[in-house]
């Protein structure tokens, strides 16, 4: 066992993953979490790894970059992916989880690990010595964010805004106006589909774009993250925009008419019991009464019982290409690593993946082992190289995508899907010999 302690600040997805990877390699971890004593506007529970927006970890398909990233993480023994797979709920080709069950499982495993000590405290400054992983998240407390702002100087923190979607009870959905199906009948019929006619849709959009929004300091439409755009912001881009986005009807046939509806609102399970559903793609920052009024215009939701309304929150991230290296270490002080969405990786899976890499590489350094240097051909390596690439001039949060991985250098027949499958297989082939190396030092599970 290494006679050295690592402090991890933040018990979100990245912090829990980093702490777990360190602990299972025999390193003592002190995990600092300010909840429940201090909560943010987006958090609602005391649990670790709380999913504040969607309960979906997106595609499970290897032809999709995030599906590849998840498979790499599984092969590297990720805590977050193991817990997600164990608490999975039906969501077609995506990996969605029971939101509460997932958090409870991660919390239980982390708290019960003998090498992890949980300290319920808020950090407002960083310790001046000792190994440190900062995974305080995009909702970093104001005091710590102000400290980091002063620490980074000219390369201070940046921000954008994203939002969460509302949740409704299953029993309040009018199933006489809805139907279960997955697009093009692929897989099992996991989604509740709420169809709308031409007239219903256009009436809904008219009310949506004029509805009263909640006050969010500094918010402007141009500052939203495209992947979590509020539905009212999307609607303001054009009357038919939603029909090509979250309300697209393609591949969904209403059994009552035998035809595709004009628009469809999809609901996805939010817990294993199927008692709560979330409105897919309905991130919003409308005032709560306005959410009830406008969303109840959807016929199947006319009597919907909302168990959580949508909220908008500010996400803080760093100018990582100027501040961090490929191991997510602070260039000016290598004992400090950062992990999670504050580094500019965007999404649950990407956040956890950064914690995975930080945990493995920090442990190896403390154990006297050489870094692995996951190559750019792998998704986990490509993320680390993206956020640390100094040639990036206007750094923006980034989901994993095949565009940040090296091209194949040759043509693949059969279109984009086949090409992506070949890129994914190349990544897994590159990862395979590194799995044994990554497991060096593991002494406990």
N, C-alpha and C positions, 0 to 999 in steps of 0.2 A: 504494500500500500504506500502511495506517495505521501510523504509527510508535509503536505501543503494543501491549503484550503483554497477553493475558488468560490467567490461570492457571485451569485447570479441574481440580478435585479429584475424582477418581473416573472410571474408564473402564468404567462400566456402560453400560446402554442410554442413559440421559439424558446422561451425561457425554460419551460418544462422539458422540451426535447434536449436542449443543451445540458441541463442539469442531469437528466437521465443518462445521457451518453458519457458524461464525466463520471457519474457515480458507479456505473456498471464496469468501469475500468479502475475501480478502487480509489477514486479521488473523492475526498470529503467536499461536500457542497453545502454552502449556506445559501438557501433560496429565500430572497426577500420579496414579500408581496404586501402591498398596502391595503388590499381588501381583507376583511370587510370594514376595517376602521375608516377607510377613505375609499369612496366609490367615484367613478366617473359618470358622466351623463349617459353613456351608452351601456354600462354594465348593470346587471340586475341581480346577479347571484354571487355567493361567496366562493364558488368553485373555481378551480384552475382551468385554464384553456377554454374560457367561455367564448362561445361563438356569438358575436354581437350582431352580425348581419344575417346572412343566409345560413342554413344548416347544410348546404351543399359544398362538397369539396371538388365539385365539377367532374369532368369526364373521367371514366375509368379506362377508356380505350387507348391502346398504345399508339394509334395513329394521331392522337391528340397530345400535344406537348405536356400538358399537365397530367395526363394519364401515364406518360413515360416517367415523369418526375415521381409520381406516386410509386410506380413499380421499382424504381431505383431505391427509393426510401425503404420500401418493404425489404429489399435485398440487403440493405444496410442496417436492418433491425431497428427501424424507427418506432419509438413509443407511440407517437401520434397516429401513425398509420395503423398500427396494431389495434389501438383503441377504437379508431374509426371503423375498421373492418368488423370489430366485435359488436359495435353498436349501430350497424348499418340499417337503414330503412329503405324500402323500395323507391327507386327513382330512375327507372329505365337504365340507360347506359352511364349514369352518373353515380358517384359515391356520395350519398347523403346520409346523415347520422341523426339519431335521436339526440337532440341538442343537450338535454339535461343528463341523459345517460352517459353520453360521451364525456362531458365535463366531470361527472362523478367518478367515472372509471379512471381518467387521467389523474384526478386528485388523489384517489385511493392509492394508485400505484406509486405516485411521487411521494406522498406522505409516508408510505410504508417502507420505502427503500432505506436500508440501514445507513447508507452513506449520505443521505440528504437530511439536513435539518432546516425546517421551515421557520422563518422569522417573520412575524406579521408586523411590518414596519414600512414606513414611507422613507425613501432615500431622497434627500434634497440636494446632496453633493456626492461626488464620487470619492471613495477612499483614496488616500495619497499613496498607498503601497498595497501590495498583494495582487494576485490574479483576479480579474474581474470580467464578467460578461454582463453587458447592459442590454436587457431585452424588455425594457419598460413599455415598448409598444408605441403605436401612433397616437395613443391617448395618454402619453407621458404627462405626469402631473405638472402643473404650472411652475412650481418651484424648481423641479429638476430640469424642465425644459429651459427655464431662464438660465440656470447654471450651465447647461450645455451650450446655449447661445453665446454666453460669455467665453466659454472654453474654446469654441470653434472659431470665434473671431470673424474674419472675412468670409469663411465658409460656413456660415451659420445655418441653422435649420430652416427648412422650407415647409410648405404645407399645401394640402388640398382638402377637399371635402368629399365625404361619401355618406351613405345613408343605409338604414335598415328598413326592411319591409314589414308590414303588419302581419299578425297571426290571428286566425279565427278558429272557432271550434267547429269540428266536423258536423255536430248535430244541428248547428245553426245554418248550414248550407242547404239550400233548397235543391235537392237532388232531382226534383221533377223538371228543373231548368238546367241540369248539368249531367255530365256522363263521365264515366271512367274510361280512359284510353291513353296510350302512348302514341307518339307520332308515327304514322305509317304502320301502326300495329306491330312495332318492333318491341320484342320482349313482352313483359307483363303489363297490363293496363294500370300503371302506377299513379297517374295524375288524375285529379278531378278537373274536368274542363267545363268552363262556364261560357257558353256561346253568347254572342251579341249580334243583333241584326244591324244593318246599315244605319237605320234611324237611331237605335239604341247606342251604337258606338259614337256617332257624331254628337249626340246629345251629351254623352259622357265626356267627350273631349272638350266640348265647349265649357262645361262646368269645371273640368280639371284645370284648364289653363287660366281660369279666372278665380280659382279658389284661393283663400287667404293662407299665406305661408307663415310658418313660425319664424320668430326672430332668431337669426344666427349671425353673430357678430362677424363681419368681414366677408360674408358669403356673397358670391356672384356666380351666375351660371357658368362662366368661363373657368371657374376654379374647381369644378367637379371632376372626379375621376371617371373616365368614360365607362369603366367596368361596373361602376355602382351609381350610375346616373339616376337621380330622382325621376320618377315617371312623369311628373309635371314639367320638368326641364326638357325631357325628351319630347313631350307633346308640343312644346313651344317651337320646336324645330320644324313643324309641319303637321297638318291635320292628319295625314295618313302615316306619319312616322311610326306610331305604335303598332300599326298593322304589319310593319316589316321588322318589328322588334319583339317585345315580350308578348304582344297580342296577335302574333301572326297565326293564321289558321291552317297553314300548310300541313297536310298529312293527318288532319283531325276531322273525321266525318261524324257529324251529329246523327246518332241512330234514329232520331225522331224525324229527320228530313232526308237522310241518305246523302246529304251534301256537306261540303265544307262551309262553316258559318262565315260571316263577314269578318268577325274578329273573335278571339278566344282568350279568356283569362285562365291561366293554369294555376292550380293549387297543388302543392307538394307536401307530403307528410312531414311533420316537424318532430314527431315522437314515435316510438315503436308501437304504441297502442293505437295510433291513427286517430287520436281524439283531437289533435291540433294540426292545422295546416297553415302553411305560409303562402302568401300571394307572390308567385314567381315573377321577378322583375319589377315589383311594385315598391322599390325603395322610394321614400318620400320624405319631405320635410313640411308637409301641410300641417296646419293646426289640427289637433285631435278631433274636434267636432267636425271640421271640414273633411277629414278622412272618412269619418262615419257617413257623412252626408253624400259625398261624391262616390265613394266606393260601393255604397248601398244602391247606386244606380245600376250596377251590374245585376241582372235579373236573379241569378242564383245566390247573390249575396244581399238581397233586399232586406233580410232579417238577420244578417250576420252578427254574431257576438264576437267582438274584438277582445282578445286576451292580451294583446300587446299592440300598440300603435307604432307606426314607423317613426324613426328619428333620424336627424342629420347630426353628424359630428365632424369636428375638424381633425384631420390626421396630420401628424408632424413627421417629417422624414429628413434625412441628412443629405448633404451634398457629398455623397459617398465616394465618387471618383476622386475627389480632392482629399478625402479624409481617411479612407480605408484601403487595405490591401486585399488580396484575393482570399485571405483567411478571415476577413471581416475584422482585422485588427486595426486599431487606431495607429496610423503611421507615426504620429508624434509620441506615442507611448504604447509600446507593443504588449504591455501587460494587460491592456484594456481591449476587449473585443465587443463588438455590437452584434445583435442578431434580431431578426424579425422585420416587421414592416417599416420600422423607423430607418432601416438601411436602404429603403427604396425597392425592395422586393414587394410585390403586390399580390395579396391573396393568402388564404389560410395555408395552403400546401406550400407555397413558396416561403412563407414565414417559418413554418416548421422545418423546411429543408435548410434554411440558413442556420437555424439552431442546431440541426443535426451536424452540419459541416463544422460549425464552431466548436461543438462538443467534442467531436472526434479529433480535430486538429489541435485544440487546446490540450486535450488529454495526451496526445502523442508528444507534444512539446514538453509537458511536465514529466512524462515517462522517459524522456531522452530518446525518443524515436523520431525518425525523419518524417517530414510532412508527406502526405499522400499526393498533393497537387492533383486533385480530380481534374481530368482533362476537359477541354471545351466541348469535346464530342459527347460528354455526359451532360444531362440536364442540370444536375446539382453543381457540376463544375462550371457550366456556362453561366449560371446565375452569379456565382462568386466572381467570375471574370467580368461580367457585365457591370456589376455595381462598383468595381474597382478600376474600370477602364478610364484612364485620364484623358483619352481622346474624345470622350463624350462631353460635348460643350453645354448642352441644355439638358441636364439630368432630370428625368421624370420617372415616377414609379412604373414598374414593369412586371407584368405577368410573364411566366415562362412561355416561350414560343420558339419554334424551330428557327426563326430568323436570327437568334443570337447564338446559334450553333453553326459550325462550319458546314458549307454546302458539300454535297457528295462529290461534285466534280465530274459527274456523268449523268446521263439521262436515265430515267426509270419509266418504263412503259406502264400504262394503266392509270395515269393521272396523279393528282396530288395525294390522294389517300395512300396509294402504293408507295409513292416517294417518301411520305412520312413514315410509313411502316419500315422502310429500309433504314431511314435515319434512326428510328427507335431501336432497331436491331443492332445497328452499329454502336449505339450508346450502351446497350446492355452487354455487348461483346467487350467493349472497352472497360466496363465496370467489373466484369467477372473476375479477372485476376486481382483486382483491388479489394475484393470482399474479404479475403483471408487476411490481407494486410490491415484492413480497417478493423478487424476483430482482434488484433494484437492487443494484449493488455486487459481484455474483458475477463473479469473474474466473478461477476455476479449478474444475475438477470432479474 
